[in-house]
Amino acid sequence: MSKRILIVDDAAFMRMMIKDILSKNGYEVVAEAADGAQAVEKYKEHHPDLVTMDITMPEMDGITALKEIKAINPNAKVIMCSAMGQQAMVIDAIQAGAKDFIVKPFQADRVIEAIHKTLS
């Protein structure tokens, strides 16, 4: 059975890019969310195997959403996505329980490597 993934990013084209990379590599995207609050709702609804989470979003940022998802399921697997120069936030995210992070613009092989490593 393919692994089920929730993609969270406020930019629709970024979600599309990740979705494209994932589906080409045999992963199933079960849901998408445009902000942290939606991410938490969709997580509860779909219980995905993994979440790719943007850090900077309106409503609720990725780190807050990560903490809420971890409160629902301490074993949740979340990979953070960040633009260059957000190192401090990435450290916060790892401390809050993120498994890995990928930097934008996305490179397909790095995305797949991070996901594969996190899910194995």
C-alpha positions as CSV (number, residue, x, y, z in Angstrom):
1,M,0.0,0.0,0.0
2,S,1.4,3.4,-0.9
3,K,2.2,5.8,1.9
4,R,-0.4,8.6,2.5
5,I,0.8,12.1,2.7
6,L,-0.7,15.5,3.7
7,I,0.9,18.5,2.0
8,V,0.7,21.9,3.8
9,D,1.8,25.1,2.1
10,D,0.1,28.4,1.7
11,A,1.3,28.6,-1.9
12,A,-0.9,26.5,-4.3
13,F,2.0,26.1,-6.8
14,M,4.3,24.8,-4.1
15,R,1.7,22.2,-3.1
16,M,1.4,21.3,-6.8
17,M,5.2,20.9,-7.1
18,I,5.4,18.6,-4.1
19,K,2.3,16.7,-5.2
20,D,3.9,16.1,-8.6
21,I,7.2,14.8,-7.1
22,L,5.3,12.5,-4.7
23,S,2.8,11.0,-7.1
24,K,5.6,10.3,-9.6
25,N,7.4,8.4,-6.9
26,G,4.4,6.3,-5.8
27,Y,3.2,8.2,-2.8
28,E,-0.5,9.1,-2.4
29,V,-1.4,12.7,-1.5
30,V,-4.5,12.3,0.6
31,A,-5.1,16.0,1.4
32,E,-3.7,19.5,1.1
33,A,-3.9,22.4,3.5
34,A,-3.1,26.1,3.0
35,D,-2.4,27.0,6.6
36,G,-1.6,25.5,10.0
37,A,-5.2,25.4,11.2
38,Q,-6.3,23.5,8.2
39,A,-3.3,21.2,8.5
40,V,-4.4,20.2,12.0
41,E,-8.0,19.6,10.8
42,K,-6.9,17.5,7.8
43,Y,-4.5,15.5,10.0
44,K,-7.3,14.5,12.3
45,E,-9.5,13.7,9.3
46,H,-7.0,11.6,7.3
47,H,-4.3,10.4,9.7
48,P,-1.7,10.5,7.0
49,D,1.6,8.6,7.3
50,L,3.6,11.8,6.8
51,V,3.1,15.5,6.6
52,T,5.2,18.0,4.6
53,M,4.7,21.3,6.5
54,D,5.6,24.8,5.3
55,I,7.0,26.9,8.1
56,T,5.7,30.4,7.2
57,M,2.0,30.5,6.7
58,P,-1.0,32.8,7.6
59,E,-3.5,31.9,10.4
60,M,-1.2,29.4,12.1
61,D,2.5,28.9,11.3
62,G,4.0,25.5,10.6
63,I,5.7,25.2,14.0
64,T,2.5,25.8,15.9
65,A,0.7,23.3,13.7
66,L,3.5,20.8,14.1
67,K,3.2,21.1,17.9
68,E,-0.6,20.6,17.7
69,I,-0.2,17.5,15.4
70,K,2.4,16.1,17.8
71,A,-0.1,16.6,20.6
72,I,-2.7,14.6,18.7
73,N,-0.2,11.9,17.8
74,P,3.3,11.9,19.4
75,N,4.5,9.6,16.6
76,A,3.4,11.8,13.8
77,K,6.0,12.2,11.1
78,V,6.4,15.7,9.9
79,I,9.0,17.1,7.5
80,M,9.3,20.9,7.5
81,C,9.7,22.9,4.3
82,S,11.5,26.2,4.5
83,A,13.0,28.9,2.3
84,M,16.6,29.7,2.6
85,G,17.7,31.7,5.7
86,Q,15.1,30.2,8.1
87,Q,17.7,28.2,10.0
88,A,16.5,29.4,13.4
89,M,13.0,28.3,12.7
90,V,14.2,25.0,11.4
91,I,16.0,24.4,14.7
92,D,12.7,25.2,16.6
93,A,10.9,22.8,14.3
94,I,13.3,19.9,14.9
95,Q,13.1,20.6,18.7
96,A,9.3,20.5,18.4
97,G,9.5,17.1,16.8
98,A,10.0,17.5,13.1
99,K,11.8,14.6,11.5
100,D,13.6,16.5,8.8
101,F,13.4,19.6,6.6
102,I,13.6,20.4,2.9
103,V,14.6,23.7,1.5
104,K,12.7,25.6,-1.2
105,P,13.0,25.6,-4.2
106,F,12.3,21.9,-4.0
107,Q,14.7,19.4,-5.5
108,A,12.9,16.2,-6.3
109,D,15.7,13.8,-5.2
110,R,16.1,15.6,-1.8
111,V,12.3,15.6,-1.2
112,I,12.1,11.9,-1.9
113,E,15.2,11.1,0.1
114,A,13.8,13.0,3.2
115,I,10.4,11.3,2.9
116,H,11.9,7.8,2.3
117,K,14.2,8.2,5.3
118,T,11.4,9.5,7.5
119,L,9.0,6.7,6.6
120,S,11.5,3.8,6.7
